[in-house]
Amino acid sequence: MDVQTILNAGIELAKTRGYRGVYKRHLAEVLGCSMGTINYHWGTMNELRAAIVRRAIAIGNRQIVTQAVALGDSVISRENLSQGQREKLDKMRIRIS
């Protein structure tokens, strides 16, 4: 199973369960795969959530990004994002510190 398929499922879960409601177990259930498949790409939940937030930025999903910002998640700090990601946040009118 490829990374984009997993991340897209993570985005869909985050839309319904909230950003912090995404867990590897739920993702594996939705995809019909083992948790080992998820762990192969992301060893920790922080790494998985970071990837989901980056994907949300890439596709312009304001809902998920604003949840991460509101929770003060370090994944969404300016130093952890590329220039392009920061520019996308600016276009979405999302301010981060």
N, C-alpha and C positions, 0 to 999 in steps of 0.2 A: 504494500500500500504506500502510495507516495505522500510526501509531506503536504502538498497542497490540498489533497483530499482530506487529510486529517485536520489541517487548519480550517478548512471550510466547514467541517463538521463542528469544530471548536467554536467558530463564529456563530453558527446556528444555535448551539447550546448556550452560548453567552447571551444571545438575544432572548432566549426563553427563561434561562435560569439566573441570569446576571453574570457579570464578569467573574466574580469570586465563586460562583456556583458551578464552575466547570472543573471537573475532576477527571483524572485519567480513567478511572473505572467507568464513569458515565460515557466518556468518549469511546472507549473500547466497546461498550455495549451497543451504542448507536451505530458504530461502524461494523460490528460483528467480527471484531478481531480480538486478539489477546492484548493484555496490558503490556506484554513484552514488545509488541509492535510500537506502541506509544513510547515506551521507555527507550527503545532503540534510538529514537530521534531526540527525545528530551528526557534527561535523567531526573529532573526535578520539576515540581509543579511551577516553581518560579520561572524556569526556562520555558515551559509550555505556555504559561500565561504571557510571558514576554513575546513569544512568537505570535500568539493570538492578538495581542495589542498591536504589534507591528503589522500584522495582516489587516487588522481593522483600520489602521492608519492608511495603508496602501489602497484599500477599497473605499475609504471615506466613510466608514461606519462610525458616526459621531456618538451613538449610544454607548458603545463599548469603550471607546476612548475616554469619554467624559466620566464613566464609572471608574476607570483606572485612575484618572486624575483626582476625582472626588475622594477616593480611598487613599490617596497619597502614595500610591504604589511607586516604588523606586524605578520600576521598569520604564516609566513614562517621564523620567527626569531628562532635562535637556542634554546632559552629558552622556546619556545612554542612547540617544537618538542621532541618526545621521542628519546632515544638513537638509537633505531631501525630505526626510520625515518631519523635521521641524517646519519646513516650508508648507507641507501638507497640513500640519496642525494650524499654522497661521491662516491658511485658506479656509479651514473649517471654523476659524475664529475661536480656537481653543488655546488658552494661555497656560503655559506651564512654567515652573520656576527652574 
